[in-house]
Amino acid sequence: MKKFNLNTSNNRFTVDKNQINNSNALLPYILFKKMELYTLEATNNYHEYINSKPQLMKLNILKNAFLNDQLQIDSHIKKLNRTELQLTVNVVKEFEDSKDIVCKALFKFSLNGIKIKQVS
């Protein structure tokens, strides 16, 4: 039985001038690409068991992020079985004493039917 432990090191990035529109807001496709890349990195140690690219199942953009905002991406396993892995991905804007959720997404991967033991 294979243990499945995500690479959950938090991914942080700062919104720069190449990633914004005329209103200084982060472009949605940049946000999506950052989340997609994060899911690939989080599951990188298990690429031999994953049969698909990450598929976006749900996307909920709650707020805009703007130039020079510090953002953090993290994920959690929502569903894991022999054939499927679902990851919830959150993007948050960090403040001195709190975090403000910018975006939530759900990504799905197809697995090759191996027996997996989830490890948190």
Secondary structure, 3 states (H helix, E strand, C coil): CEEECCCCCCEEEECCHHHECCCCEECHHHHHHHHHHHHHHHCHHHHHHECCCCEEEEEEECCCCECCCEEEEEEEEEEECCCEEEEEEEEEEECCCCEEEEEEEEEEEEECCCCEEECC
